[in-house]
Amino acid sequence: MSSLRLPLFPLNSVLFPGLVLPLNVFEARYRAMMRDLLDRPEDDRRFAVVAIRDGREVAPTAPGLPDATAPTATGPTAGFGDDPIRAFHTVGCIADAATIREKSAGGYEALATGTTRVRLTSVDASGPYLTGELTALEEDQGEGAGALASGVVRAFRTYQKRLAWANERTLAGGQDLPADPSVLSYLVAAAAVLDVPAKQRLLEVPDTAGRLREELKLLRQESAVIGKLPSLPAVELTRQPTSPN
């Protein structure tokens, strides 16, 4: 396994390999990160996304209305305590920033794609933003990934139909799901309406077959619950975290 050091972008959401991450960057520490990434070659604008353990980040934010409850601390560790690594899940994902655009009003818009799972082993807070020592995590297919993928496709289709029905919406027409079991496992993990801890557990599963097996159980459980409810208004808002960035 290879080791590398990259900027850290903590979020209260989970990034999976192959999935696109849009960012609206306005905090000073992350603006500094984007400036440094822009100074790098276009094919080497990488950073690591790690999920925050304890819910919404409470670091000061701007622009916007002042938050009387926000702490006054600033700097790279603001909102994360004296030992930042304790605030993060230690399995994350490298993001490759294909697009970074500076906004006229300040801040940046960025579009990145998840590439590789990594384990965070240490955090450095000596610069304007956090950086981390990371170990790349290889992923095997595992036993029976192909057969499990077929089951997950069927369970996910059922889950989508029941979720659309519960929200009184029409299911968008049949997009083909990826045939590759690993790609499928990450897509389903990202698309399912699950909280951060559940998504994080799926990211941490060491092989594709194991992830698909967990997804099959989750999808069946969620479909059964949805099927017993008359409606789930704004289910995404009640179960999905938001990010200040």
N, C-alpha and C positions, 0 to 999 in steps of 0.2 A: 504494500500500500504506500502511495506517495504522500508526502506532506507538503503543505504550501501555506503561505500567509496572504490573507486577503482582507479588504475592508469588510466590516460587518454592518448589515442593515437589519436590525431587529424589527419584527412586525408581530402584531397579534393575529397573524394568519400563517398558513403553511404553504410553502411553495414546493411543487413536485417537478421532477425532471420532465421536460417537454411542454410544460405549461407556460403561458405568457403572463407576465407580471407588469401591469401599468402602475406607475408611481407618480404622485404629485408631491414634489419635494420642496419643503419650505423651511424646515428647521436649519439653523446655522451649521450644525455638525454634518448634516447630510448634504447641504449645499456645498460644503468644503469637499466632501467625498465626490460629488458629481464633477466639480471643477478638476479634481485630480484625475478622475477617470477620463475626462475630455482631453487631458494632456497625454494620455496613453494612445497607442495605435488602436485603430478601430476594431481589430480582431483580438484585442486583449483588454477589454473593459469589463472585468469580472469583479463581482463582489459576492459575499455569502449572505443568504437570508436565513435567519434563525427565528423561531417563534418564541415570543415572550411567555414565560410560565404563568404569570399572575394577572392575566387579563390586560385591560387597556393600559397602554403606556401613559404615564402621568407627567412626562417632561413638559416644560413650558412650550407653547406653540405660538406662532405668529405667521401671517397676519390674522386678524379676527378679534372678536371681543375678548377682553381680559377674563381670565378664569380665576376667580377669587380663591378657589380651592387648590390651584396648582402650586407646586413647590417653587421656591425661588432659586434653587440650584440650577446652574448651567454647566455646559461642558459636555464632553463625550459620554460621561457616565450618568448624566442627569436622569433621574427616574429609575435607575437600575441598582442603586445601592453601592456600598463600598466594594463589593466583590461581584462585578457584573455577570460573571459566568453563572452564578447561582440563579440569576433572573431569567436565564434562557434555557430552552430545550437544547440539548447538545448535539442532536442530529438535525442538520439543515440541508440546504441545497445551494449550489453555486448558481448564480444568475449572470447571464451574458447580456450586457446592455447594448443592444443593437442600435438604439436610438436614444440620444440625450439632447434635449432642446432647452435652451435658456429662455425663460419667459420675460416679456418686457417689464412686467410688474415685479420682477424678482422671483427667485426660485427656479425650479427645473421641472420639466416633464420628461419622464424616462419610460422606455419600453424594453423590458428584459425578458429573457427566456430561461427557465430552469434547465440545467444541464446534468449535473452530477450530485448525488448525495454525498455529504461530508459529515464527519464528526468533529465537533469543536473541542479542542483539548486545552486551549488557554486563550486569554483575552488580554490585549495590550491597550491601555488607556492613556498612553503618553502623548498621543497626537491629538489633532482636532476632532477626530472621530475614532471609534473603536476599530481595532483590527484583531483578527483571530488567527491562531495556528490551527490548521485544519488537516484532517486525514481523509483522503478520498475513500469512499466505501464502494467496493465492487458488489455487484449483484448477480447471483446465479438464477437461472430459470427455476430450479427446484423440480421435484418430481411431480409429474402430472399437471404441469402448467397449462398445456393445451386443452385438456379436458375441462379443467377448472374455468378456463377463459370462456368456453362455450356456455357453461352454467351461469357465469357472471353476466354475460350478454343478455341471457333470457331474464335473469333476476333484475337487471338494471332497466330493461324495457318495461317490466311490470311495475317497478318502482316509479319510473317516469310517468306512466299512465295514471297511477294512483295519486301521485303528487299533483299532477295537472288537474285531475278530477277534484281533489280536495281544495284546490285553489280556484276552482271554477274557471279553468282556462283550457283552451284547446291545445293538445300536444302538437308541437311543431313536427312536421313530416319527417319521415325516416332517414335520418343521417346515418351513414354507415359508421360503425364503430371500428377502431383499428384491429387488424388481425393479429398483430404482434402482442403476445400475452403481457409483456412488461409495459408496453405503451398503454395497453388497455387498463392495466392495474392502476397506473398513475392518473389516467383520465377519469376513471370512475371515482377514485379517491378524491379528486379535485371537484368533480361535479356533484357528488352526493351532498345533501344538506346535513352536514354533521358539524359538531362543535370542534374547537381547536384541539382539545385532547384526543378526540377520536381520530382526527386527521393526522395528528402527530404520531399516534400509534401505528397507523398505516404506513407512514413514511419510514418508520423505524424497523418495520418487518424486514428481515435480512434477505429474503429471496422472493421472486415473483409468485411462485406457487403459494407461499405462505400468505402473501398479501391478498391474492385472489380468494383464498380460503376464508380469510377474515372478512373480505368484502361480501362474499356470498352470504355469510351469516348476518352481517349488518343489513344488507339490502332486504333479506327476507324478514328480519325483525322490523325494519322501518316500514316495509310494505304492509305488514300485518297490523301495525299500529295505525297507519294512515287509513287502512281499510275500515277500521272501527270508528273513525271520527267523521262527523257530518261535514266538517269544513275545517280548514287550517288557514285562516286569514293571516296574511303577511308572515307566513312561516319562515321565510328567509330572514326577515328582519329580527325575528325573535330568537333565531338559533345561529345566526352568522355574526361573528365579531366584526368590528370596524377598525380601521387603522387611521391614526391622525395624520399619517403621511400618505 
